[in-house]
Amino acid sequence: MNQSRLCLVILLFGLLQCGLLGLIAVLPAAENVGGLAHPLFNGMRVGGDGAARFLPVADLAYWFQILVLAQICCMIALGIRPDRRSSGFWVQLGASFGLLAAAWTAMYQAYEGFLVTGQTQMIAGWPYPTAWQVYAIWLSGFGLVALYVVGFKAYVWSDDDETKFRALVKQYPAG
């Protein structure tokens, strides 16, 4: 994919994100979306019915985050020279996106399930949806870190680039 097409894909993702935010903005506000007055403490608000507040916009929020993750991966690809975006690069980037999207989907579904049923399991000291957030969401980014670390010489700065750079430095000494 050339630079122009990649920029258009990034723009398309941004426009879709704006569209989703616009849809969220025009939806009628859910009942008690700002919370309810706390019965004991003045000035404190309690959330109330989470399902009633979240579920009307849940699918839009889910797809917004998927677009954000896709846009991040496209921006990473934009930072790689086009001649270095091999099929192996795209497979690794796609797998990283898949890992990010899977972790987000699992956390989203666990949270939505909790809101619908009101019940959850505890995993390593956290409610199931929170455990996905604490343990999986940030770990899923390691796919992109691995792509950078393992692919640095192939995609970002090769030994040939280093040689050319050193030759330029010698050619134009600091004066």
N, C-alpha and C positions, 0 to 999 in steps of 0.2 A: 504494500500500500504506500503510495507516495505521500509527501508532506501535505499537499493540498487536500487530498481525500481524507487524510487523518484529521486535519483541521476542521473539515466539514462535518465529520462524524462527531468530533468534540463539540462543535457548535450545535449540532442536532441534539446531542444529549443535554446540553445546556438549555435549549429551547423547550425540550420535553420536561425538564425539571421546572422551568418557569411555568409551563402549562399545568403541571401537577400542583405547584404552589398556588396558582390561580384558582384551580378547582377547590383546593382546601379553603382558600380565602372566601369563596362564594358559597360554600356549604353553610347551611344554618348552624349556628353554634349549638352544641349539645347542652342539655340541661345540666346546670351546676358545673359548667366547664371551668369556672374560676374557683371552684371549691365551695365549701360550706363553712359557716362560722363554727368555730370549735366551741363545744358546750362549756368548757372549763376556763379557757384562756382567751381573753379579749385580744383581738388583733391577729390571732392564729387562725389559719384556715385548714380544713381537712378535705381530702380529695373527693370523698363520696364514691359513687359508683364508677369504677374505672372502666368497665366494659361500655357503659353508656357514653363515656367521654371519648374513649379511644376507638371503638369499633367503627363509628361512622367514617373516620379518616384512615383507618388501619391499612387498607389496601393501597391507598395513595401514598402513604408514608413508606410502605414496604417498597413499592416500585421506585419512589424517589431515591431511596438508599441504594437500590440495585443500579440505578443510573449513575449515582455518585461513584460507586465502585468501578463501573465500566469506564466512566470518564477518567478516573485516576489511572487505570491501566492504559487507556489511550494516550494520556499525557506522558506516561512513562515511555511508551513506544515513540512518541514525538521527540523525546530526548535522545533517541538512538538514531545514528545515521541510517538513511534508507538502505544503503548497500549492506548494512550489517544486520538488518532485520530478516534473519534467515527463518526457514520454517521451524527450526528448533527453538528460536526465540519466541515465535508466535505460540508454539505449543506450551512452552514454559509460562508465558504470560497468560495464556488461556487457562492453564491449570491453576495458576495463582488466583485469577479471577474466580474460577470455580470454587476454590477453597474459601475465599472471602465471601462469596455469595452463599455457599453452603452454611457457613458459620452464622451469617446474618439470618438466613432462612430458619435455621434451627432455633436461634434465640427468639425470633419473631413468633414462630409457631408455639414455642413454649410459653411465651408471655400471653399470647392470645388464648391459648388453652387454659392458662391460669385465670384469666379474666372471665372466661365463659363458665368454667367449672368451680372456680374459687378454691381449688385444691392443687397442691404441687408436692413434689418430692424434694428432699434435701440432698444435695450433692456436695460433698466436701465442705460442709458448713454453710452452704448458701441454698436458697430456693432455686429450683431447677432453671428458671429463666435467667436469674442473676448469675448462676454458675456459668451459663453459656456466655454471658457478657464478660465475667471476670476471667474465665479460663480460656475461652475459645476465640472470642472476637480479636483480642490483641495477638494471640498466637497465630491466627490465620494470616496475618501480615508477614509472617516469616517466609511465605512463598515468594513474596516480592524481594525480601532481603536476600534470600538464597539466589534468586535470579541475578541480583546485582553482584553479590560476592562471587558466585561461581562463574557468571558470564562477564565479569568486568573486562577481562582482557579480550574477549571475543566481541563484545558489544560496545564498550565505552572507550577504553584506552588500551590499544594493542601495543606490543613491543615495537612494531613499525611506527606507530604514532609517536612513541617515546624517542625513537631514533631521529625522526623528522624534526621533532621539537628541539632536541639537543643541537641539531645542525643549524636550525634557525637562530638559536641562542648564540652559537659561535659566530654566525654570519653577522649578527647585529649586536655587538657588545655594548654594554651599558656605558654611557659616556658621561 
